[in-house]
Amino acid sequence: MKILRALVKETLSREQIERLTQDIADACGTLDHKGATTDAERAQVKRGTGY
């Protein structure tokens, strides 16, 4: 089972919503093709403010 939760502002424009839905669809396609990240890839993720 796959679950995605997104918090969005009420003030998003239709263009922004369409871009968001396309980004989500692209990300799902990538995950279906590539699979989840490995531990090594996960360790490279930058964390903290500004990312």
ModelCIF file with pLDDT and N, C-alpha, C, O atoms, coordinates in Angstrom:
data_MODEL
#
_entry.id   MODEL 
#
_entity.id                         1 
_entity.type                       polymer 
_entity.pdbx_number_of_molecules   1 
#
_entity_poly.entity_id                      1 
_entity_poly.type                           'polypeptide(L)' 
_entity_poly.nstd_linkage                   no 
_entity_poly.nstd_monomer                   no 
_entity_poly.pdbx_seq_one_letter_code       MKILRALVKETLSREQIERLTQDIADACGTLDHKGATTDAERAQVKRGTGY 
_entity_poly.pdbx_seq_one_letter_code_can   MKILRALVKETLSREQIERLTQDIADACGTLDHKGATTDAERAQVKRGTGY 
_entity_poly.pdbx_strand_id                 A 
#
loop_
_entity_poly_seq.entity_id 
_entity_poly_seq.num 
_entity_poly_seq.mon_id 
_entity_poly_seq.hetero 
1 1  MET n 
1 2  LYS n 
1 3  ILE n 
1 4  LEU n 
1 5  ARG n 
1 6  ALA n 
1 7  LEU n 
1 8  VAL n 
1 9  LYS n 
1 10 GLU n 
1 11 THR n 
1 12 LEU n 
1 13 SER n 
1 14 ARG n 
1 15 GLU n 
1 16 GLN n 
1 17 ILE n 
1 18 GLU n 
1 19 ARG n 
1 20 LEU n 
1 21 THR n 
1 22 GLN n 
1 23 ASP n 
1 24 ILE n 
1 25 ALA n 
1 26 ASP n 
1 27 ALA n 
1 28 CYS n 
1 29 GLY n 
1 30 THR n 
1 31 LEU n 
1 32 ASP n 
1 33 HIS n 
1 34 LYS n 
1 35 GLY n 
1 36 ALA n 
1 37 THR n 
1 38 THR n 
1 39 ASP n 
1 40 ALA n 
1 41 GLU n 
1 42 ARG n 
1 43 ALA n 
1 44 GLN n 
1 45 VAL n 
1 46 LYS n 
1 47 ARG n 
1 48 GLY n 
1 49 THR n 
1 50 GLY n 
1 51 TYR n 
#
_struct_asym.id          A 
_struct_asym.entity_id   1 
#
loop_
_ma_qa_metric.id 
_ma_qa_metric.mode 
_ma_qa_metric.name 
_ma_qa_metric.software_group_id 
_ma_qa_metric.type 
1 global pLDDT . pLDDT 
2 local  pLDDT . pLDDT 
#
_ma_qa_metric_global.metric_id      1 
_ma_qa_metric_global.metric_value   81.76 
_ma_qa_metric_global.model_id       1 
_ma_qa_metric_global.ordinal_id     1 
#
loop_
_ma_qa_metric_local.label_asym_id 
_ma_qa_metric_local.label_comp_id 
_ma_qa_metric_local.label_seq_id 
_ma_qa_metric_local.metric_id 
_ma_qa_metric_local.metric_value 
_ma_qa_metric_local.model_id 
_ma_qa_metric_local.ordinal_id 
A MET 1  2 63.00 1 1  
A LYS 2  2 65.00 1 2  
A ILE 3  2 75.00 1 3  
A LEU 4  2 76.00 1 4  
A ARG 5  2 83.00 1 5  
A ALA 6  2 81.00 1 6  
A LEU 7  2 83.00 1 7  
A VAL 8  2 86.00 1 8  
A LYS 9  2 88.00 1 9  
A GLU 10 2 90.00 1 10 
A THR 11 2 93.00 1 11 
A LEU 12 2 90.00 1 12 
A SER 13 2 92.00 1 13 
A ARG 14 2 93.00 1 14 
A GLU 15 2 94.00 1 15 
A GLN 16 2 92.00 1 16 
A ILE 17 2 91.00 1 17 
A GLU 18 2 93.00 1 18 
A ARG 19 2 93.00 1 19 
A LEU 20 2 91.00 1 20 
A THR 21 2 92.00 1 21 
A GLN 22 2 94.00 1 22 
A ASP 23 2 91.00 1 23 
A ILE 24 2 89.00 1 24 
A ALA 25 2 91.00 1 25 
A ASP 26 2 91.00 1 26 
A ALA 27 2 86.00 1 27 
A CYS 28 2 85.00 1 28 
A GLY 29 2 88.00 1 29 
A THR 30 2 86.00 1 30 
A LEU 31 2 82.00 1 31 
A ASP 32 2 84.00 1 32 
A HIS 33 2 84.00 1 33 
A LYS 34 2 82.00 1 34 
A GLY 35 2 78.00 1 35 
A ALA 36 2 72.00 1 36 
A THR 37 2 74.00 1 37 
A THR 38 2 78.00 1 38 
A ASP 39 2 80.00 1 39 
A ALA 40 2 81.00 1 40 
A GLU 41 2 77.00 1 41 
A ARG 42 2 73.00 1 42 
A ALA 43 2 77.00 1 43 
A GLN 44 2 77.00 1 44 
A VAL 45 2 72.00 1 45 
A LYS 46 2 70.00 1 46 
A ARG 47 2 71.00 1 47 
A GLY 48 2 68.00 1 48 
A THR 49 2 69.00 1 49 
A GLY 50 2 64.00 1 50 
A TYR 51 2 52.00 1 51 
#
loop_
_atom_site.group_PDB 
_atom_site.id 
_atom_site.type_symbol 
_atom_site.label_atom_id 
_atom_site.label_alt_id 
_atom_site.label_comp_id 
_atom_site.label_asym_id 
_atom_site.label_entity_id 
_atom_site.label_seq_id 
_atom_site.pdbx_PDB_ins_code 
_atom_site.Cartn_x 
_atom_site.Cartn_y 
_atom_site.Cartn_z 
_atom_site.occupancy 
_atom_site.B_iso_or_equiv 
_atom_site.pdbx_formal_charge 
_atom_site.auth_seq_id 
_atom_site.auth_comp_id 
_atom_site.auth_asym_id 
_atom_site.auth_atom_id 
_atom_site.pdbx_PDB_model_num 
ATOM 1   N N  . MET A 1 1  ? 0.845  -1.169 0.000   1.00 63.00 ? 1  MET A N  1 
ATOM 2   C CA . MET A 1 1  ? 0.000  0.000  0.000   1.00 63.00 ? 1  MET A CA 1 
ATOM 3   C C  . MET A 1 1  ? 0.891  1.233  0.000   1.00 63.00 ? 1  MET A C  1 
ATOM 4   O O  . MET A 1 1  ? 1.859  1.318  0.756   1.00 63.00 ? 1  MET A O  1 
ATOM 5   N N  . LYS A 1 2  ? 0.551  2.180  -0.855  1.00 65.00 ? 2  LYS A N  1 
ATOM 6   C CA . LYS A 1 2  ? 1.300  3.427  -0.939  1.00 65.00 ? 2  LYS A CA 1 
ATOM 7   C C  . LYS A 1 2  ? 0.414  4.550  -0.448  1.00 65.00 ? 2  LYS A C  1 
ATOM 8   O O  . LYS A 1 2  ? -0.761 4.634  -0.805  1.00 65.00 ? 2  LYS A O  1 
ATOM 9   N N  . ILE A 1 3  ? 0.990  5.414  0.377   1.00 75.00 ? 3  ILE A N  1 
ATOM 10  C CA . ILE A 1 3  ? 0.241  6.544  0.926   1.00 75.00 ? 3  ILE A CA 1 
ATOM 11  C C  . ILE A 1 3  ? 1.074  7.805  0.763   1.00 75.00 ? 3  ILE A C  1 
ATOM 12  O O  . ILE A 1 3  ? 2.276  7.802  1.027   1.00 75.00 ? 3  ILE A O  1 
ATOM 13  N N  . LEU A 1 4  ? 0.438  8.869  0.332   1.00 76.00 ? 4  LEU A N  1 
ATOM 14  C CA . LEU A 1 4  ? 1.088  10.166 0.227   1.00 76.00 ? 4  LEU A CA 1 
ATOM 15  C C  . LEU A 1 4  ? 0.193  11.189 0.898   1.00 76.00 ? 4  LEU A C  1 
ATOM 16  O O  . LEU A 1 4  ? -1.000 11.274 0.607   1.00 76.00 ? 4  LEU A O  1 
ATOM 17  N N  . ARG A 1 5  ? 0.766  11.949 1.778   1.00 83.00 ? 5  ARG A N  1 
ATOM 18  C CA . ARG A 1 5  ? 0.025  13.008 2.445   1.00 83.00 ? 5  ARG A CA 1 
ATOM 19  C C  . ARG A 1 5  ? 0.684  14.323 2.086   1.00 83.00 ? 5  ARG A C  1 
ATOM 20  O O  . ARG A 1 5  ? 1.899  14.471 2.214   1.00 83.00 ? 5  ARG A O  1 
ATOM 21  N N  . ALA A 1 6  ? -0.112 15.274 1.640   1.00 81.00 ? 6  ALA A N  1 
ATOM 22  C CA . ALA A 1 6  ? 0.424  16.571 1.253   1.00 81.00 ? 6  ALA A CA 1 
ATOM 23  C C  . ALA A 1 6  ? -0.378 17.665 1.936   1.00 81.00 ? 6  ALA A C  1 
ATOM 24  O O  . ALA A 1 6  ? -1.606 17.603 1.991   1.00 81.00 ? 6  ALA A O  1 
ATOM 25  N N  . LEU A 1 7  ? 0.305  18.644 2.443   1.00 83.00 ? 7  LEU A N  1 
ATOM 26  C CA . LEU A 1 7  ? -0.326 19.803 3.038   1.00 83.00 ? 7  LEU A CA 1 
ATOM 27  C C  . LEU A 1 7  ? -0.147 20.960 2.064   1.00 83.00 ? 7  LEU A C  1 
ATOM 28  O O  . LEU A 1 7  ? 0.981  21.335 1.743   1.00 83.00 ? 7  LEU A O  1 
ATOM 29  N N  . VAL A 1 8  ? -1.249 21.524 1.596   1.00 86.00 ? 8  VAL A N  1 
ATOM 30  C CA . VAL A 1 8  ? -1.185 22.606 0.623   1.00 86.00 ? 8  VAL A CA 1 
ATOM 31  C C  . VAL A 1 8  ? -1.989 23.805 1.123   1.00 86.00 ? 8  VAL A C  1 
ATOM 32  O O  . VAL A 1 8  ? -2.924 23.657 1.911   1.00 86.00 ? 8  VAL A O  1 
ATOM 33  N N  . LYS A 1 9  ? -1.617 24.967 0.662   1.00 88.00 ? 9  LYS A N  1 
ATOM 34  C CA . LYS A 1 9  ? -2.322 26.192 1.032   1.00 88.00 ? 9  LYS A CA 1 
ATOM 35  C C  . LYS A 1 9  ? -3.584 26.348 0.201   1.00 88.00 ? 9  LYS A C  1 
ATOM 36  O O  . LYS A 1 9  ? -3.645 25.898 -0.943  1.00 88.00 ? 9  LYS A O  1 
ATOM 37  N N  . GLU A 1 10 ? -4.572 26.975 0.773   1.00 90.00 ? 10 GLU A N  1 
ATOM 38  C CA . GLU A 1 10 ? -5.822 27.224 0.056   1.00 90.00 ? 10 GLU A CA 1 
ATOM 39  C C  . GLU A 1 10 ? -5.619 28.200 -1.099  1.00 90.00 ? 10 GLU A C  1 
ATOM 40  O O  . GLU A 1 10 ? -6.445 28.264 -2.010  1.00 90.00 ? 10 GLU A O  1 
ATOM 41  N N  . THR A 1 11 ? -4.536 28.954 -1.066  1.00 93.00 ? 11 THR A N  1 
ATOM 42  C CA . THR A 1 11 ? -4.315 30.000 -2.061  1.00 93.00 ? 11 THR A CA 1 
ATOM 43  C C  . THR A 1 11 ? -3.556 29.524 -3.298  1.00 93.00 ? 11 THR A C  1 
ATOM 44  O O  . THR A 1 11 ? -3.176 30.345 -4.132  1.00 93.00 ? 11 THR A O  1 
ATOM 45  N N  . LEU A 1 12 ? -3.327 28.215 -3.435  1.00 90.00 ? 12 LEU A N  1 
ATOM 46  C CA . LEU A 1 12 ? -2.618 27.719 -4.613  1.00 90.00 ? 12 LEU A CA 1 
ATOM 47  C C  . LEU A 1 12 ? -3.452 27.974 -5.864  1.00 90.00 ? 12 LEU A C  1 
ATOM 48  O O  . LEU A 1 12 ? -4.670 27.794 -5.870  1.00 90.00 ? 12 LEU A O  1 
ATOM 49  N N  . SER A 1 13 ? -2.767 28.394 -6.913  1.00 92.00 ? 13 SER A N  1 
ATOM 50  C CA . SER A 1 13 ? -3.459 28.633 -8.181  1.00 92.00 ? 13 SER A CA 1 
ATOM 51  C C  . SER A 1 13 ? -3.692 27.302 -8.899  1.00 92.00 ? 13 SER A C  1 
ATOM 52  O O  . SER A 1 13 ? -3.097 26.283 -8.547  1.00 92.00 ? 13 SER A O  1 
ATOM 53  N N  . ARG A 1 14 ? -4.546 27.324 -9.887  1.00 93.00 ? 14 ARG A N  1 
ATOM 54  C CA . ARG A 1 14 ? -4.822 26.113 -10.670 1.00 93.00 ? 14 ARG A CA 1 
ATOM 55  C C  . ARG A 1 14 ? -3.544 25.618 -11.347 1.00 93.00 ? 14 ARG A C  1 
ATOM 56  O O  . ARG A 1 14 ? -3.305 24.412 -11.422 1.00 93.00 ? 14 ARG A O  1 
ATOM 57  N N  . GLU A 1 15 ? -2.733 26.539 -11.834 1.00 94.00 ? 15 GLU A N  1 
ATOM 58  C CA . GLU A 1 15 ? -1.463 26.164 -12.475 1.00 94.00 ? 15 GLU A CA 1 
ATOM 59  C C  . GLU A 1 15 ? -0.546 25.453 -11.483 1.00 94.00 ? 15 GLU A C  1 
ATOM 60  O O  . GLU A 1 15 ? 0.086  24.455 -11.830 1.00 94.00 ? 15 GLU A O  1 
ATOM 61  N N  . GLN A 1 16 ? -0.470 25.956 -10.259 1.00 92.00 ? 16 GLN A N  1 
ATOM 62  C CA . GLN A 1 16 ? 0.369  25.323 -9.241  1.00 92.00 ? 16 GLN A CA 1 
ATOM 63  C C  . GLN A 1 16 ? -0.149 23.932 -8.881  1.00 92.00 ? 16 GLN A C  1 
ATOM 64  O O  . GLN A 1 16 ? 0.639  23.009 -8.675  1.00 92.00 ? 16 GLN A O  1 
ATOM 65  N N  . ILE A 1 17 ? -1.463 23.782 -8.806  1.00 91.00 ? 17 ILE A N  1 
ATOM 66  C CA . ILE A 1 17 ? -2.049 22.473 -8.510  1.00 91.00 ? 17 ILE A CA 1 
ATOM 67  C C  . ILE A 1 17 ? -1.748 21.489 -9.636  1.00 91.00 ? 17 ILE A C  1 
ATOM 68  O O  . ILE A 1 17 ? -1.412 20.334 -9.377  1.00 91.00 ? 17 ILE A O  1 
ATOM 69  N N  . GLU A 1 18 ? -1.867 21.937 -10.874 1.00 93.00 ? 18 GLU A N  1 
ATOM 70  C CA . GLU A 1 18 ? -1.562 21.061 -12.012 1.00 93.00 ? 18 GLU A CA 1 
ATOM 71  C C  . GLU A 1 18 ? -0.094 20.663 -12.013 1.00 93.00 ? 18 GLU A C  1 
ATOM 72  O O  . GLU A 1 18 ? 0.241  19.518 -12.317 1.00 93.00 ? 18 GLU A O  1 
ATOM 73  N N  . ARG A 1 19 ? 0.784  21.602 -11.674 1.00 93.00 ? 19 ARG A N  1 
ATOM 74  C CA . ARG A 1 19 ? 2.218  21.299 -11.605 1.00 93.00 ? 19 ARG A CA 1 
ATOM 75  C C  . ARG A 1 19 ? 2.500  20.294 -10.484 1.00 93.00 ? 19 ARG A C  1 
ATOM 76  O O  . ARG A 1 19 ? 3.302  19.375 -10.648 1.00 93.00 ? 19 ARG A O  1 
ATOM 77  N N  . LEU A 1 20 ? 1.828  20.483 -9.341  1.00 91.00 ? 20 LEU A N  1 
ATOM 78  C CA . LEU A 1 20 ? 2.001  19.567 -8.218  1.00 91.00 ? 20 LEU A CA 1 
ATOM 79  C C  . LEU A 1 20 ? 1.535  18.161 -8.585  1.00 91.00 ? 20 LEU A C  1 
ATOM 80  O O  . LEU A 1 20 ? 2.229  17.186 -8.295  1.00 91.00 ? 20 LEU A O  1 
ATOM 81  N N  . THR A 1 21 ? 0.375  18.046 -9.215  1.00 92.00 ? 21 THR A N  1 
ATOM 82  C CA . THR A 1 21 ? -0.122 16.715 -9.583  1.00 92.00 ? 21 THR A CA 1 
ATOM 83  C C  . THR A 1 21 ? 0.798  16.048 -10.605 1.00 92.00 ? 21 THR A C  1 
ATOM 84  O O  . THR A 1 21 ? 0.995  14.834 -10.554 1.00 92.00 ? 21 THR A O  1 
ATOM 85  N N  . GLN A 1 22 ? 1.361  16.823 -11.533 1.00 94.00 ? 22 GLN A N  1 
ATOM 86  C CA . GLN A 1 22 ? 2.304  16.248 -12.501 1.00 94.00 ? 22 GLN A CA 1 
ATOM 87  C C  . GLN A 1 22 ? 3.586  15.799 -11.812 1.00 94.00 ? 22 GLN A C  1 
ATOM 88  O O  . GLN A 1 22 ? 4.125  14.741 -12.134 1.00 94.00 ? 22 GLN A O  1 
ATOM 89  N N  . ASP A 1 23 ? 4.082  16.602 -10.857 1.00 91.00 ? 23 ASP A N  1 
ATOM 90  C CA . ASP A 1 23 ? 5.282  16.215 -10.109 1.00 91.00 ? 23 ASP A CA 1 
ATOM 91  C C  . ASP A 1 23 ? 5.054  14.926 -9.322  1.00 91.00 ? 23 ASP A C  1 
ATOM 92  O O  . ASP A 1 23 ? 5.932  14.065 -9.266  1.00 91.00 ? 23 ASP A O  1 
ATOM 93  N N  . ILE A 1 24 ? 3.877  14.796 -8.716  1.00 89.00 ? 24 ILE A N  1 
ATOM 94  C CA . ILE A 1 24 ? 3.562  13.583 -7.959  1.00 89.00 ? 24 ILE A CA 1 
ATOM 95  C C  . ILE A 1 24 ? 3.492  12.381 -8.906  1.00 89.00 ? 24 ILE A C  1 
ATOM 96  O O  . ILE A 1 24 ? 4.027  11.315 -8.601  1.00 89.00 ? 24 ILE A O  1 
ATOM 97  N N  . ALA A 1 25 ? 2.834  12.557 -10.053 1.00 91.00 ? 25 ALA A N  1 
ATOM 98  C CA . ALA A 1 25 ? 2.747  11.471 -11.035 1.00 91.00 ? 25 ALA A CA 1 
ATOM 99  C C  . ALA A 1 25 ? 4.135  11.070 -11.527 1.00 91.00 ? 25 ALA A C  1 
ATOM 100 O O  . ALA A 1 25 ? 4.421  9.880  -11.663 1.00 91.00 ? 25 ALA A O  1 
ATOM 101 N N  . ASP A 1 26 ? 4.998  12.047 -11.793 1.00 91.00 ? 26 ASP A N  1 
ATOM 102 C CA . ASP A 1 26 ? 6.372  11.751 -12.231 1.00 91.00 ? 26 ASP A CA 1 
ATOM 103 C C  . ASP A 1 26 ? 7.143  11.004 -11.153 1.00 91.00 ? 26 ASP A C  1 
ATOM 104 O O  . ASP A 1 26 ? 7.865  10.051 -11.448 1.00 91.00 ? 26 ASP A O  1 
ATOM 105 N N  . ALA A 1 27 ? 6.992  11.438 -9.895  1.00 86.00 ? 27 ALA A N  1 
ATOM 106 C CA . ALA A 1 27 ? 7.691  10.780 -8.787  1.00 86.00 ? 27 ALA A CA 1 
ATOM 107 C C  . ALA A 1 27 ? 7.214  9.330  -8.634  1.00 86.00 ? 27 ALA A C  1 
ATOM 108 O O  . ALA A 1 27 ? 8.023  8.431  -8.404  1.00 86.00 ? 27 ALA A O  1 
ATOM 109 N N  . CYS A 1 28 ? 5.916  9.108  -8.761  1.00 85.00 ? 28 CYS A N  1 
ATOM 110 C CA . CYS A 1 28 ? 5.383  7.749  -8.664  1.00 85.00 ? 28 CYS A CA 1 
ATOM 111 C C  . CYS A 1 28 ? 5.910  6.882  -9.806  1.00 85.00 ? 28 CYS A C  1 
ATOM 112 O O  . CYS A 1 28 ? 6.238  5.713  -9.603  1.00 85.00 ? 28 CYS A O  1 
ATOM 113 N N  . GLY A 1 29 ? 5.990  7.453  -10.996 1.00 88.00 ? 29 GLY A N  1 
ATOM 114 C CA . GLY A 1 29 ? 6.545  6.723  -12.130 1.00 88.00 ? 29 GLY A CA 1 
ATOM 115 C C  . GLY A 1 29 ? 7.996  6.340  -11.903 1.00 88.00 ? 29 GLY A C  1 
ATOM 116 O O  . GLY A 1 29 ? 8.407  5.224  -12.220 1.00 88.00 ? 29 GLY A O  1 
ATOM 117 N N  . THR A 1 30 ? 8.770  7.262  -11.357 1.00 86.00 ? 30 THR A N  1 
ATOM 118 C CA . THR A 1 30 ? 10.172 6.980  -11.057 1.00 86.00 ? 30 THR A CA 1 
ATOM 119 C C  . THR A 1 30 ? 10.303 5.877  -10.019 1.00 86.00 ? 30 THR A C  1 
ATOM 120 O O  . THR A 1 30 ? 11.130 4.977  -10.164 1.00 86.00 ? 30 THR A O  1 
ATOM 121 N N  . LEU A 1 31 ? 9.481  5.947  -8.963  1.00 82.00 ? 31 LEU A N  1 
ATOM 122 C CA . LEU A 1 31 ? 9.536  4.911  -7.928  1.00 82.00 ? 31 LEU A CA 1 
ATOM 123 C C  . LEU A 1 31 ? 9.113  3.555  -8.471  1.00 82.00 ? 31 LEU A C  1 
ATOM 124 O O  . LEU A 1 31 ? 9.692  2.532  -8.104  1.00 82.00 ? 31 LEU A O  1 
ATOM 125 N N  . ASP A 1 32 ? 8.099  3.537  -9.350  1.00 84.00 ? 32 ASP A N  1 
ATOM 126 C CA . ASP A 1 32 ? 7.677  2.272  -9.946  1.00 84.00 ? 32 ASP A CA 1 
ATOM 127 C C  . ASP A 1 32 ? 8.790  1.682  -10.797 1.00 84.00 ? 32 ASP A C  1 
ATOM 128 O O  . ASP A 1 32 ? 8.991  0.467  -10.818 1.00 84.00 ? 32 ASP A O  1 
ATOM 129 N N  . HIS A 1 33 ? 9.514  2.551  -11.501 1.00 84.00 ? 33 HIS A N  1 
ATOM 130 C CA . HIS A 1 33 ? 10.586 2.082  -12.380 1.00 84.00 ? 33 HIS A CA 1 
ATOM 131 C C  . HIS A 1 33 ? 11.851 1.714  -11.606 1.00 84.00 ? 33 HIS A C  1 
ATOM 132 O O  . HIS A 1 33 ? 12.430 0.649  -11.820 1.00 84.00 ? 33 HIS A O  1 
ATOM 133 N N  . LYS A 1 34 ? 12.271 2.597  -10.710 1.00 82.00 ? 34 LYS A N  1 
ATOM 134 C CA . LYS A 1 34 ? 13.551 2.447  -10.024 1.00 82.00 ? 34 LYS A CA 1 
ATOM 135 C C  . LYS A 1 34 ? 13.435 1.701  -8.697  1.00 82.00 ? 34 LYS A C  1 
ATOM 136 O O  . LYS A 1 34 ? 14.334 0.947  -8.325  1.00 82.00 ? 34 LYS A O  1 
ATOM 137 N N  . GLY A 1 35 ? 12.339 1.910  -7.992  1.00 78.00 ? 35 GLY A N  1 
ATOM 138 C CA . GLY A 1 35 ? 12.199 1.341  -6.660  1.00 78.00 ? 35 GLY A CA 1 
ATOM 139 C C  . GLY A 1 35 ? 12.590 2.383  -5.617  1.00 78.00 ? 35 GLY A C  1 
ATOM 140 O O  . GLY A 1 35 ? 12.967 3.509  -5.943  1.00 78.00 ? 35 GLY A O  1 
ATOM 141 N N  . ALA A 1 36 ? 12.491 1.988  -4.395  1.00 72.00 ? 36 ALA A N  1 
ATOM 142 C CA . ALA A 1 36 ? 12.794 2.905  -3.291  1.00 72.00 ? 36 ALA A CA 1 
ATOM 143 C C  . ALA A 1 36 ? 14.298 3.157  -3.200  1.00 72.00 ? 36 ALA A C  1 
ATOM 144 O O  . ALA A 1 36 ? 15.099 2.463  -3.827  1.00 72.00 ? 36 ALA A O  1 
ATOM 145 N N  . THR A 1 37 ? 14.660 4.157  -2.411  1.00 74.00 ? 37 THR A N  1 
ATOM 146 C CA . THR A 1 37 ? 16.075 4.483  -2.240  1.00 74.00 ? 37 THR A CA 1 
ATOM 147 C C  . THR A 1 37 ? 16.784 3.418  -1.412  1.00 74.00 ? 37 THR A C  1 
ATOM 148 O O  . THR A 1 37 ? 16.181 2.730  -0.589  1.00 74.00 ? 37 THR A O  1 
ATOM 149 N N  . THR A 1 38 ? 18.059 3.311  -1.657  1.00 78.00 ? 38 THR A N  1 
ATOM 150 C CA . THR A 1 38 ? 18.889 2.408  -0.857  1.00 78.00 ? 38 THR A CA 1 
ATOM 151 C C  . THR A 1 38 ? 19.375 3.163  0.371   1.00 78.00 ? 38 THR A C  1 
ATOM 152 O O  . THR A 1 38 ? 19.220 4.381  0.459   1.00 78.00 ? 38 THR A O  1 
ATOM 153 N N  . ASP A 1 39 ? 19.959 2.448  1.310   1.00 80.00 ? 39 ASP A N  1 
ATOM 154 C CA . ASP A 1 39 ? 20.501 3.102  2.508   1.00 80.00 ? 39 ASP A CA 1 
ATOM 155 C C  . ASP A 1 39 ? 21.575 4.124  2.142   1.00 80.00 ? 39 ASP A C  1 
ATOM 156 O O  . ASP A 1 39 ? 21.653 5.187  2.759   1.00 80.00 ? 39 ASP A O  1 
ATOM 157 N N  . ALA A 1 40 ? 22.405 3.809  1.142   1.00 81.00 ? 40 ALA A N  1 
ATOM 158 C CA . ALA A 1 40 ? 23.464 4.726  0.718   1.00 81.00 ? 40 ALA A CA 1 
ATOM 159 C C  . ALA A 1 40 ? 22.877 6.003  0.129   1.00 81.00 ? 40 ALA A C  1 
ATOM 160 O O  . ALA A 1 40 ? 23.369 7.097  0.407   1.00 81.00 ? 40 ALA A O  1 
ATOM 161 N N  . GLU A 1 41 ? 21.823 5.873  -0.687  1.00 77.00 ? 41 GLU A N  1 
ATOM 162 C CA . GLU A 1 41 ? 21.171 7.056  -1.261  1.00 77.00 ? 41 GLU A CA 1 
ATOM 163 C C  . GLU A 1 41 ? 20.495 7.887  -0.171  1.00 77.00 ? 41 GLU A C  1 
ATOM 164 O O  . GLU A 1 41 ? 20.549 9.117  -0.193  1.00 77.00 ? 41 GLU A O  1 
ATOM 165 N N  . ARG A 1 42 ? 19.869 7.213  0.767   1.00 73.00 ? 42 ARG A N  1 
ATOM 166 C CA . ARG A 1 42 ? 19.181 7.906  1.848   1.00 73.00 ? 42 ARG A CA 1 
ATOM 167 C C  . ARG A 1 42 ? 20.172 8.704  2.703   1.00 73.00 ? 42 ARG A C  1 
ATOM 168 O O  . ARG A 1 42 ? 19.831 9.774  3.206   1.00 73.00 ? 42 ARG A O  1 
ATOM 169 N N  . ALA A 1 43 ? 21.391 8.192  2.869   1.00 77.00 ? 43 ALA A N  1 
ATOM 170 C CA . ALA A 1 43 ? 22.408 8.874  3.676   1.00 77.00 ? 43 ALA A CA 1 
ATOM 171 C C  . ALA A 1 43 ? 22.887 10.162 3.005   1.00 77.00 ? 43 ALA A C  1 
ATOM 172 O O  . ALA A 1 43 ? 23.398 11.053 3.684   1.00 77.00 ? 43 ALA A O  1 
ATOM 173 N N  . GLN A 1 44 ? 22.731 10.274 1.683   1.00 77.00 ? 44 GLN A N  1 
ATOM 174 C CA . GLN A 1 44 ? 23.188 11.443 0.952   1.00 77.00 ? 44 GLN A CA 1 
ATOM 175 C C  . GLN A 1 44 ? 22.188 12.596 0.985   1.00 77.00 ? 44 GLN A C  1 
ATOM 176 O O  . GLN A 1 44 ? 22.516 13.711 0.579   1.00 77.00 ? 44 GLN A O  1 
ATOM 177 N N  . VAL A 1 45 ? 20.989 12.340 1.457   1.00 72.00 ? 45 VAL A N  1 
ATOM 178 C CA . VAL A 1 45 ? 19.946 13.375 1.480   1.00 72.00 ? 45 VAL A CA 1 
ATOM 179 C C  . VAL A 1 45 ? 20.357 14.474 2.438   1.00 72.00 ? 45 VAL A C  1 
ATOM 180 O O  . VAL A 1 45 ? 20.736 14.210 3.579   1.00 72.00 ? 45 VAL A O  1 
ATOM 181 N N  . LYS A 1 46 ? 20.280 15.718 1.961   1.00 70.00 ? 46 LYS A N  1 
ATOM 182 C CA . LYS A 1 46 ? 20.626 16.851 2.801   1.00 70.00 ? 46 LYS A CA 1 
ATOM 183 C C  . LYS A 1 46 ? 19.449 17.180 3.699   1.00 70.00 ? 46 LYS A C  1 
ATOM 184 O O  . LYS A 1 46 ? 18.305 17.186 3.245   1.00 70.00 ? 46 LYS A O  1 
ATOM 185 N N  . ARG A 1 47 ? 19.711 17.446 4.935   1.00 71.00 ? 47 ARG A N  1 
ATOM 186 C CA . ARG A 1 47 ? 18.661 17.736 5.896   1.00 71.00 ? 47 ARG A CA 1 
ATOM 187 C C  . ARG A 1 47 ? 18.935 19.082 6.569   1.00 71.00 ? 47 ARG A C  1 
ATOM 188 O O  . ARG A 1 47 ? 20.071 19.555 6.590   1.00 71.00 ? 47 ARG A O  1 
ATOM 189 N N  . GLY A 1 48 ? 17.916 19.671 7.101   1.00 68.00 ? 48 GLY A N  1 
ATOM 190 C CA . GLY A 1 48 ? 18.082 20.924 7.818   1.00 68.00 ? 48 GLY A CA 1 
ATOM 191 C C  . GLY A 1 48 ? 17.389 22.055 7.092   1.00 68.00 ? 48 GLY A C  1 
ATOM 192 O O  . GLY A 1 48 ? 16.688 21.829 6.105   1.00 68.00 ? 48 GLY A O  1 
ATOM 193 N N  . THR A 1 49 ? 17.578 23.260 7.568   1.00 69.00 ? 49 THR A N  1 
ATOM 194 C CA . THR A 1 49 ? 16.919 24.406 6.982   1.00 69.00 ? 49 THR A CA 1 
ATOM 195 C C  . THR A 1 49 ? 17.495 24.700 5.599   1.00 69.00 ? 49 THR A C  1 
ATOM 196 O O  . THR A 1 49 ? 18.689 24.515 5.364   1.00 69.00 ? 49 THR A O  1 
ATOM 197 N N  . GLY A 1 50 ? 16.667 25.146 4.717   1.00 64.00 ? 50 GLY A N  1 
ATOM 198 C CA . GLY A 1 50 ? 17.116 25.506 3.392   1.00 64.00 ? 50 GLY A CA 1 
ATOM 199 C C  . GLY A 1 50 ? 17.061 24.384 2.384   1.00 64.00 ? 50 GLY A C  1 
ATOM 200 O O  . GLY A 1 50 ? 17.389 24.593 1.216   1.00 64.00 ? 50 GLY A O  1 
ATOM 201 N N  . TYR A 1 51 ? 16.652 23.192 2.801   1.00 52.00 ? 51 TYR A N  1 
ATOM 202 C CA . TYR A 1 51 ? 16.589 22.066 1.859   1.00 52.00 ? 51 TYR A CA 1 
ATOM 203 C C  . TYR A 1 51 ? 15.168 21.597 1.724   1.00 52.00 ? 51 TYR A C  1 
ATOM 204 O O  . TYR A 1 51 ? 14.897 20.657 0.978   1.00 52.00 ? 51 TYR A O  1 
#
